[in-house]
Amino acid sequence: MSHHPSLAGRVILITGASRGLGREMVYALAEAGAKLALMGAKQSDALTTLGVEIPQSITLTADVGRPEQTAAAVAEAEARFGRIDVLVNNAGLGMRRVSETFNTTPTKFWETSTDAWSDIIDANVNGPFNMARAAVPGMVKRGFGKVINVSTSAQTMVRRGYAPYGPSKAALEAYSRVWAQDLEGTGVDVNVYLPGGAADTDLLPDSANKKGADGNLLPASIMRRGIGWLCSDASNGVTGARFIARLWDEALPQEEAARAARDDSGEMPKIL
């Protein structure tokens, strides 16, 4: 991503950084010279190892569902780096919290434990809000910043047996649009980024034939495609948009690739 010189020295905080989609985005941004705050729900060997791999990084631990912990993590990152330029809200819980067989035997919503339901909502709906609530005021004060919320495919939002995971991402996308409007004129952009199908991460149970509901499985590394553009000055002023990594053609010039990957298919949310 040498074609994004503005990423050199840019301070980016990524939640859910140690595994799956988060780790792939970390690697891509590290290669471009960004300074990275790598956040996980708890200290782990994976998070520690990633921090060692990337010299220009710090590791943070916080449960995104706990506002006091997210505020402390953001404050620590700002103290260490002086600011946060970009927040990537990647951390989340999937349907394995409800059932290890959710993708073969759908769980009816009334069969879901209240604890599992609350945990997913806390991570996927409240978590990005808690992180942004702590990080955005500094961005507004400095007149620059970016929030990138990692979502899922529209079909997943209303797929049978995927509540509350699917609806939690519908909420994320809806309030991403609201945030973009709230931040209009501040220099802070808000966009949504998603793989474009089931990805090979821990959100799916391990099996000999691991695949998503559509029968396909994308590599987690697909998220490397557009994250550099979204975090760089090339996307300044682009806000309230939705970008699909699967549609990002790396053979195209970056601006053309971004246009092709942008999903603006109608003003009404697809869930309605």
C-alpha positions in Angstrom: 0.0 0.0 0.0 2.9 2.4 -0.8 0.4 4.3 -2.9 -1.1 5.7 0.4 1.7 7.8 1.8 -0.6 9.5 4.3 -0.7 6.2 6.2 2.9 6.6 7.4 2.6 7.6 11.0 -1.2 7.6 11.1 -2.5 6.4 14.4 -5.1 3.7 14.0 -6.9 1.8 16.8 -8.3 -1.6 15.8 -10.5 -3.6 18.1 -10.6 -7.4 17.8 -7.0 -7.0 16.4 -5.5 -10.3 17.3 -7.4 -12.7 15.1 -9.3 -13.1 11.9 -10.3 -10.0 9.9 -8.7 -7.7 12.5 -5.3 -9.3 12.3 -5.3 -9.1 8.5 -6.2 -5.4 8.5 -3.4 -4.9 11.1 -0.8 -6.5 8.8 -1.9 -4.4 5.9 -1.8 -1.1 7.8 1.5 -2.0 9.5 3.1 -2.6 6.1 2.0 0.9 5.1 3.8 2.4 8.1 0.8 3.2 10.4 1.2 3.4 14.2 -1.2 0.8 15.6 -3.1 0.4 18.9 -4.1 -3.3 18.9 -7.0 -4.0 21.2 -8.4 -7.3 22.4 -11.0 -8.2 25.0 -8.3 -9.7 27.2 -4.6 -10.3 27.1 -3.8 -13.4 25.0 -0.8 -15.1 23.4 -2.1 -14.0 20.0 -2.3 -10.3 21.0 1.1 -10.4 22.7 2.7 -12.0 19.6 1.1 -9.6 17.3 2.4 -6.7 19.3 5.9 -8.1 19.2 5.6 -8.6 15.4 4.7 -5.0 14.8 7.3 -2.6 16.5 5.2 0.5 15.9 2.3 -0.8 18.0 0.9 -1.0 21.5 -1.5 -3.6 22.8 -4.6 -2.7 24.8 -7.2 -4.8 26.6 -10.8 -3.8 27.1 -14.2 -5.3 26.8 -15.9 -3.1 24.2 -19.3 -3.7 26.0 -17.9 -1.9 29.1 -17.8 1.9 28.6 -15.4 2.5 31.5 -12.9 0.0 29.9 -13.2 1.5 26.4 -12.7 5.0 27.7 -9.6 3.9 29.6 -8.2 2.1 26.4 -8.8 5.2 24.3 -7.1 7.4 26.9 -4.1 5.1 27.0 -3.7 5.1 23.2 -4.0 8.9 23.1 -1.4 9.2 25.9 1.0 6.9 24.1 0.6 8.3 20.5 -0.8 11.7 21.2 -4.0 11.1 19.2 -6.2 8.6 17.5 -6.7 9.3 13.8 -8.7 6.3 12.8 -10.9 3.9 14.8 -11.7 0.5 13.2 -14.5 -1.2 15.1 -13.9 -4.8 14.2 -14.5 -6.6 17.5 -17.7 -8.6 17.7 -19.4 -11.8 18.8 -21.0 -14.3 16.4 -23.7 -16.9 16.7 -21.3 -19.5 18.3 -22.2 -17.7 21.5 -25.7 -19.0 21.0 -25.0 -22.4 19.6 -22.0 -24.3 18.1 -24.3 -25.8 15.5 -26.0 -22.6 14.5 -25.0 -22.9 10.8 -26.5 -26.4 10.5 -29.4 -26.3 13.1 -30.9 -22.8 13.4 -31.8 -21.7 16.9 -35.2 -20.1 17.2 -35.0 -16.8 18.9 -37.0 -17.9 22.0 -34.6 -20.7 22.5 -31.6 -18.3 22.8 -30.4 -17.7 26.3 -30.8 -14.1 27.6 -27.1 -14.1 28.5 -26.0 -15.0 24.9 -28.4 -12.4 23.4 -27.1 -9.7 25.7 -23.4 -10.6 25.1 -23.8 -10.3 21.3 -25.7 -7.0 21.6 -23.1 -5.6 24.0 -20.2 -6.5 21.7 -21.8 -5.7 18.3 -24.1 -2.8 19.0 -22.9 -1.2 22.2 -19.3 -1.9 21.7 -18.7 0.3 18.6 -20.8 3.1 20.2 -18.6 2.9 23.4 -15.4 3.0 21.4 -16.6 5.9 19.1 -18.0 7.8 22.1 -14.6 7.8 23.6 -12.5 8.4 20.5 -14.5 10.8 18.3 -14.4 13.9 20.6 -10.7 14.1 20.1 -11.1 13.7 16.3 -13.7 16.5 16.2 -11.4 18.7 18.3 -8.5 18.2 15.8 -10.8 18.5 12.8 -9.8 15.1 11.4 -10.7 11.5 11.9 -12.2 8.3 10.5 -14.4 5.6 12.0 -14.7 2.3 10.1 -17.4 -0.1 11.3 -17.0 -3.7 10.2 -20.3 -5.3 9.2 -21.8 -8.3 7.5 -23.7 -9.1 4.3 -27.3 -7.8 4.1 -28.7 -11.3 3.7 -27.1 -12.3 7.0 -29.0 -9.5 8.8 -32.3 -11.2 8.2 -31.3 -14.8 7.8 -33.2 -17.4 9.8 -31.4 -18.6 12.9 -29.0 -15.6 12.9 -30.6 -13.5 15.6 -29.3 -11.5 17.3 -26.0 -11.5 15.3 -27.6 -10.4 12.0 -29.9 -7.8 13.5 -27.0 -6.4 15.5 -25.1 -5.6 12.3 -28.2 -4.0 10.8 -28.2 -1.7 13.9 -24.5 -1.0 13.3 -25.1 0.0 9.7 -28.1 2.1 10.6 -26.3 4.1 13.3 -23.2 4.4 11.1 -25.4 6.5 8.7 -26.7 8.5 11.6 -23.1 9.2 12.9 -22.0 10.3 9.4 -24.8 12.9 9.5 -24.0 14.0 13.0 -20.4 14.5 12.1 -21.0 16.4 8.8 -18.6 19.3 8.5 -16.3 18.2 11.3 -13.7 16.5 9.2 -14.6 13.1 10.7 -15.8 10.4 8.3 -17.8 7.3 9.1 -18.0 4.3 6.8 -18.9 0.6 6.8 -16.6 -2.1 5.6 -17.4 -5.8 5.2 -16.0 -9.0 3.6 -19.0 -9.6 1.3 -19.7 -13.2 2.5 -18.7 -15.6 5.2 -15.0 -15.4 6.0 -12.6 -18.0 7.4 -12.6 -16.8 11.0 -13.5 -18.1 14.4 -17.1 -16.8 14.0 -17.7 -20.1 12.1 -17.3 -23.5 13.9 -14.4 -25.6 12.8 -15.4 -28.5 10.5 -14.1 -30.6 7.6 -16.4 -28.6 5.3 -16.2 -25.1 6.8 -18.3 -22.7 4.8 -20.9 -20.0 5.1 -24.7 -20.2 4.6 -24.2 -19.4 0.9 -21.8 -22.4 0.5 -18.8 -20.2 0.1 -15.9 -19.1 2.3 -13.7 -16.1 1.8 -10.2 -15.8 3.1 -9.8 -13.4 6.1 -7.1 -11.7 4.1 -9.7 -10.2 1.8 -10.1 -7.4 4.2 -6.6 -6.1 3.3 -7.9 -4.9 0.0 -9.7 -1.7 0.9 -8.6 -0.9 4.4 -5.6 1.2 3.4 -7.8 3.4 1.1 -10.4 3.8 3.9 -7.8 4.8 6.4 -5.9 7.2 4.1 -6.4 10.7 2.9 -7.6 9.2 -0.4 -11.0 8.7 1.3 -11.2 12.1 3.0 -14.8 13.5 2.7 -16.2 10.1 1.8 -18.7 9.3 4.6 -21.9 7.4 5.2 -20.9 4.8 2.6 -20.7 1.0 2.6 -17.7 -0.9 1.0 -17.5 -4.6 0.2 -14.0 -6.1 0.2 -15.1 -9.0 -2.2 -15.9 -6.4 -4.9 -12.6 -4.5 -4.4 -10.5 -5.3 -7.5 -6.8 -4.8 -6.6 -5.9 -4.7 -10.3 -7.8 -1.4 -10.7 -6.5 2.0 -9.7 -7.5 2.7 -6.1 -10.2 5.3 -6.8 -11.8 3.1 -9.4 -11.6 0.1 -7.1 -13.3 2.0 -4.3 -16.1 3.1 -6.6 -16.7 -0.5 -7.8 -16.7 -1.8 -4.2 -19.1 0.9 -2.9 -22.6 -0.5 -2.2 -25.1 2.3 -2.5 -28.0 0.3 -3.9 -30.9 2.4 -2.8 -31.8 4.9 -0.1 -34.0 2.5 1.9 -32.3 0.0 4.0 -32.4 -3.5 2.5 -34.0 -4.9 5.6 -37.2 -3.0 5.1 
